[in-house]
Amino acid sequence: MRTRPEYYPPQPALDFLRRCYRFVDQDWPRTDQIQGHDQGFEQRFREYLFEELRDWSISNEREFHLGDNLNTASGVVHEIDIVAKHARLVAIVETKNRGSVASGKNDVIVFFAKILDYLAINPTLLSGDICLAFISRHSFDSSGLAACLGLGIHPVAPDLRPLPILIANSNVMQSELERGLSIDTEQQDRLHDFCALLNQMSAALYDTWLDNRCGMLSEQSLALRALPPPDVFNLSTQLKTANTESTALSRAFKDASAREGV
């Protein structure tokens, strides 16, 4: 079973989210930390993006106008941690590193409210793709993760890849099989169940993503769809399960590839 093509993530969004996960999972633990409320987590991530995403525009520190001199409907501008712009995408990111404290629902909802305040007076932002991501150094509590999924925000943490990365990983595994890689029946069944789980999650979360929830009607108006909330706590559990399965399957595929190379 393959993941459904209608749920494949746009390539720029996938490229960006991969960098988010790689930074928090691999680069940050090896980074020199600095004095500050978040030990330089946001600053080091910005520097990482400057190095990694040469074709993107990355906002400077303490950005109050969404990277484009924009105002808000409330008239009160909000600091956004990272705004990364590509020709085909705007990625908006909240970063959190508060010791061992997990990110919670209030952190997520405040981030989403900031974005809506900008969108309410700048509908043209919705003329292109938007990717919302929340990067947490110490994962999320149950309500925080559920809020991310319900509001179409991609959660990223050291033990948590967002759904688009999991989908891309499954596609790589399927391509390896199509090229002739041999894995045992147990792992084939496991991959089948993994893809089925991703399809189920994608169907449940597809409409929550900002591009599908909101749309530009004109330069002065936008559309906001009222959606029945998905079962976000169950989906949170499924996302964690999918991450565990992705790690195990990736290891199995690497071992199979190594055996064939002997």
C-alpha positions in Angstrom: 0.0 0.0 0.0 1.2 3.5 -0.9 0.2 6.7 0.8 -2.4 8.6 -1.2 -0.9 11.0 -3.8 -3.4 13.8 -2.9 -1.8 14.0 0.5 1.8 14.3 -0.7 3.3 17.5 0.9 4.6 20.3 -1.3 8.3 19.9 -1.8 9.3 23.3 -0.3 7.2 22.5 2.8 8.9 19.1 3.1 12.3 20.6 2.7 11.7 23.1 5.4 10.2 20.6 7.9 13.1 18.3 7.4 15.4 21.0 8.4 13.3 21.8 11.4 13.4 18.2 12.6 17.1 17.7 11.8 18.0 20.8 13.8 16.1 19.9 16.9 17.0 16.2 16.8 20.6 16.3 15.6 22.1 19.7 15.4 20.9 21.5 18.6 22.4 18.9 21.0 25.8 19.5 19.4 25.4 23.3 19.3 27.2 25.7 21.7 24.4 27.1 23.9 24.4 30.8 24.9 23.0 32.8 27.7 19.3 33.7 27.3 15.8 32.7 28.1 16.0 29.8 25.6 19.8 29.1 25.6 20.0 30.5 22.1 17.6 27.9 20.6 15.8 30.4 18.3 19.0 32.2 17.4 20.9 29.0 16.5 17.9 27.7 14.5 17.9 31.0 12.5 21.6 30.7 11.8 21.1 27.1 10.8 18.4 28.1 8.3 20.6 30.9 6.8 23.2 28.2 6.1 20.9 25.5 4.9 18.3 27.4 2.8 20.2 29.6 0.4 17.2 30.2 -1.9 15.0 31.3 1.0 14.5 34.6 2.7 14.9 34.2 6.5 13.5 36.9 8.9 15.8 38.7 11.3 15.7 38.5 15.1 12.6 40.1 16.8 10.5 40.3 13.6 7.2 42.1 14.3 5.7 42.4 10.9 5.7 38.8 9.6 8.8 39.5 7.5 7.0 41.9 5.1 6.1 45.1 7.0 2.6 43.9 7.6 0.1 45.1 10.3 -2.5 43.2 12.2 -6.3 43.5 12.5 -5.9 44.3 16.2 -3.4 47.1 15.5 -0.9 45.4 17.9 2.0 43.7 16.1 3.3 40.4 17.3 6.8 39.0 17.4 7.1 35.9 15.3 10.1 33.7 15.9 10.9 32.7 12.3 9.4 33.6 8.9 11.0 31.7 6.0 10.0 32.6 2.5 10.4 30.6 -0.6 9.0 31.4 -4.1 6.3 28.8 -3.5 5.8 28.9 0.3 5.8 31.0 3.4 6.8 29.0 6.5 6.0 30.5 9.9 7.6 29.0 13.0 7.2 29.2 16.8 10.2 27.9 18.8 10.2 26.9 22.4 13.0 25.8 24.7 12.2 26.3 28.4 14.3 23.9 30.3 12.5 20.6 30.7 9.1 22.1 30.3 7.0 20.6 27.5 5.1 23.0 25.2 1.4 23.2 26.1 -1.9 24.2 24.5 -1.7 27.8 25.5 1.7 28.2 23.7 0.1 26.7 20.6 -3.1 28.7 20.7 -1.3 32.0 21.2 0.9 31.2 18.2 -2.2 30.5 16.1 -4.0 33.6 17.3 -1.0 35.7 16.2 -1.2 34.3 12.7 -5.0 34.9 12.4 -4.5 38.5 13.5 -2.1 39.0 10.6 -4.4 37.1 8.1 -7.5 39.1 9.1 -6.1 42.2 7.6 -3.8 40.6 5.0 -5.8 38.1 3.0 -3.2 38.1 0.2 -1.0 36.0 2.4 -3.4 33.1 1.5 -2.6 33.5 -2.3 0.3 31.1 -1.8 1.1 28.1 0.3 1.6 28.6 4.1 3.3 26.1 6.4 2.9 26.5 10.2 5.3 24.7 12.4 5.9 24.6 16.1 9.4 23.4 17.2 9.7 22.3 20.8 13.0 21.3 22.4 11.3 19.1 24.9 8.3 17.8 23.0 4.7 18.6 23.9 2.3 17.8 26.6 -0.9 15.9 25.5 -3.0 19.1 25.1 -0.2 20.9 23.3 0.2 18.2 20.7 -3.5 17.8 20.3 -3.9 21.6 19.8 -1.2 21.5 17.1 -3.0 18.8 15.2 -6.4 20.4 15.5 -5.1 23.8 14.3 -3.1 22.5 11.3 0.3 23.3 12.9 3.1 20.8 12.2 4.6 19.7 15.6 8.3 19.1 15.6 10.4 17.7 18.5 13.4 15.5 19.0 11.1 12.4 19.2 8.4 13.7 16.9 8.5 14.0 13.1 5.6 15.9 11.6 3.2 14.0 9.3 4.7 15.2 5.9 8.1 13.7 6.8 6.5 10.4 7.8 4.7 10.3 4.4 7.9 11.1 2.6 9.8 8.4 4.5 7.1 5.8 3.6 7.4 6.8 -0.1 11.2 6.3 0.0 10.7 2.8 1.5 8.1 1.9 -1.2 10.5 3.1 -3.9 13.3 0.9 -2.4 11.0 -2.1 -2.7 10.1 -1.2 -6.3 13.8 -1.1 -7.1 14.2 -4.6 -5.9 15.2 -4.4 -2.2 14.2 -7.6 -0.4 12.7 -7.5 3.1 11.0 -10.2 5.0 7.3 -10.7 5.1 6.9 -9.3 8.6 8.5 -6.0 7.6 6.4 -5.9 4.5 3.3 -6.3 6.6 4.6 -3.7 9.0 5.1 -1.2 6.1 1.6 -1.9 4.8 0.1 -1.1 8.2 2.3 2.0 8.5 1.1 3.4 5.2 -2.5 2.6 6.2 -2.0 4.6 9.4 -0.6 7.5 7.5 -3.5 7.5 5.1 -5.9 7.5 8.0 -4.2 10.4 9.7 -3.9 12.4 6.4 -7.6 12.1 5.7 -8.4 13.2 9.3 -6.0 16.2 9.3 -6.0 17.4 5.6 -8.7 20.0 6.1 -7.1 21.4 9.3 -4.0 22.7 7.5 -4.2 26.5 7.0 -4.2 26.4 3.2 -7.3 24.1 3.3 -9.1 25.9 6.3 -8.6 29.4 5.0 -8.7 31.0 1.5 -8.4 34.4 -0.1 -11.6 35.8 -1.5 -10.2 39.3 -2.4 -7.6 41.7 -1.1 -10.1 42.8 1.5 -11.7 39.4 2.5 -10.9 35.9 3.3 -12.9 32.7 3.8 -12.6 30.6 6.9 -14.2 27.1 6.9 -15.9 25.9 10.0 -14.7 22.3 10.4 -15.8 19.7 12.9 -12.8 19.0 15.1 -11.0 15.7 14.5 -10.3 13.3 17.4 -7.0 15.1 18.1 -6.1 13.1 21.2 -6.4 9.8 19.3 -4.5 11.4 16.4 -1.8 12.4 18.8 -1.4 8.8 19.9 -1.3 7.7 16.2 1.3 10.3 15.4 3.6 9.0 18.2 3.0 5.4 17.0 3.7 6.4 13.4 7.0 8.0 14.5 8.0 4.8 16.3 7.1 2.7 13.3 9.0 5.0 10.9 12.2 4.6 13.0 11.9 0.8 13.2 11.2 0.4 9.5 14.0 2.7 8.5 16.4 0.6 10.6 15.0 -2.6 9.0 15.4 -1.2 5.5 19.0 0.0 6.2 19.9 -3.4 7.5 18.4 -5.1 4.4 20.3 -2.7 2.1 23.5 -3.4 4.0 23.0 -7.2 3.6 22.5 -6.8 -0.2 25.6 -4.8 -0.4 27.8 -7.5 1.2 
